[in-house]
Every structure is written in C-alpha cells, then in structure tokens.
C-alpha cells in the first residue's frame, strides 16, 4: 500500500469519513473498511445529482454520450443496458435519437420493481441477480460513472459480461486515481467523491479489471468532463472538513468556467482526471 487517507464528504456534508488505501501495483484506491450495503444506500439522498435532469452541462454530456453510443452500435439496433441509470434521463433522450434500439436502465433496489416501461425504455430497480433473467443479450452495456460506486466491481463486471453479445461493448466513464488532477488537489480531489466512491481505478487498474473479467480489446482515453475539476476547486475551501457543493447557481457556473479553462492542462499532463473506457467482448470466429 502507498498510504492511507481519510476523506470527508465535500459535496453533500454527510457525517461520515471514508478511509482509502492505495494498491502499490496499480495505484487504484479502495475504501477500507468497505461500507456495508445499508451504509451505501444511506449515502444517496433524493437530492443526489444523478437523480435530476441537470442543466445545460448535463444536456451537453448526454449529447456527447449519444454520439459515442451511435459509434459503438454502427447504425444497427439491439439492446443497450445503462447500468446505474439514475433517473433514466439519458436513456430517454437516447431513445429519441436511436429509434431502432431498446434501452434498459438499472438501479439497485431491495425488491424487483419495474419503475418505468414505455415503448423502448424500461427502468428496473432490483438486485443484480433479479436483473439478469430480465436481460436479453446486450450489444452495449453502459457504466457511466458507475464502477467507482461498486464495492465489488469485478463481480459485477464479470457477471454482466455473460450478458454481452460477442463483439459487444462495455462503455463508460470514470475518474483516474493516477491522475494529474488527483496529484494537485490531494484530499480535495473530486474523484474521491467520498463516501460514495468505493473503488477508484487507475488506468492500469481498469485494464486489469476488464482483462480478469474476460473482456479484451480495451481502450482508455481522457474525457471531457469539467464537472470533475469544478468539484475539486469547490472542495478546496473545506480543507479537511466536510461541506456542501450545490450544482447550480452563479458560484457553480464560475467553478465550471474555471474548470473548462484548465482542462487543456489536464490533457497535456498525459494523466487525465477522468477517462472514457471501451472494452469489447471477443467476437465468435
């Protein structure tokens, strides 16, 4: 291990301090002790940002994600699973742009529940075990800012790989533990998102995760997501204490504008704070 750090909740002010260790081999960060399922559920309140449609920045990110998804699908149809879909705003917008695709959104839940079912959009709250029988083979499984929230990401990814079509893709975005942003912001780095981020991967750690899960052809590259730097900047005034960061209003806009201005430095660093990943399941011969 490369050291242990304690991180308070800089964004929602929860009275909980998460403790992270670092893997000496790949620099992936992970909570120790890992929160229980009951603790994790309590970390996400109704005001959590993925449960709203967001503003202009969220709309821009949705458009970028739809273009990326179009490239993976190659103009065809099929089924797309959005694992960790929040309130489902992305897949509803994607369904409007991709009329030949069926979308299934998933959020963890204690009991199996179909939250929404429209023509081509189904949102399910259930355990992973209850979700699997509902899933047809998927052409793409999206995990956008999801794997860092999972206490056992290898188990989830390897299980979902069984539902991926040969030649299909895992696609998503996640913070990079071995990043320039983490180095300069330290304990104020947005990638901790404590206590909700349980395992924060480095690029090397991501490669290991998918290779161990039996998925090859892995590509990882820097992503455009100014919200990451904006949260890091907004966390600095909190020091080592907890705080709140509303994602709206003039102050948030100023943080986002400042973050956008420094993103070229992130690109030039060669160690981006947030990365896109794409992992393809081996096609059948």
Secondary structure by P-SEA (a helix, b strand, c coil): ccbbbbbccccccccbbbbbbbccccbbbbbcccccaaaaaacccccccccccccaaaaaaaaaaaaaaaaaaccbbbbbbbcccccaaaaaaaaaacccbbbbbbbbccccccccccccbbbbbccaaaaaaacccccbbbbcccccccccaaaaaaaacccccccccccbbbbbcccaaaaaacccccccccccccbbbcaaaaaaaaaaacccbbbbbbbbcaaaaaaaaaaccccccccccccccaaaaaaaaaaaaaaaaaaaacccccbbbbbbccccc
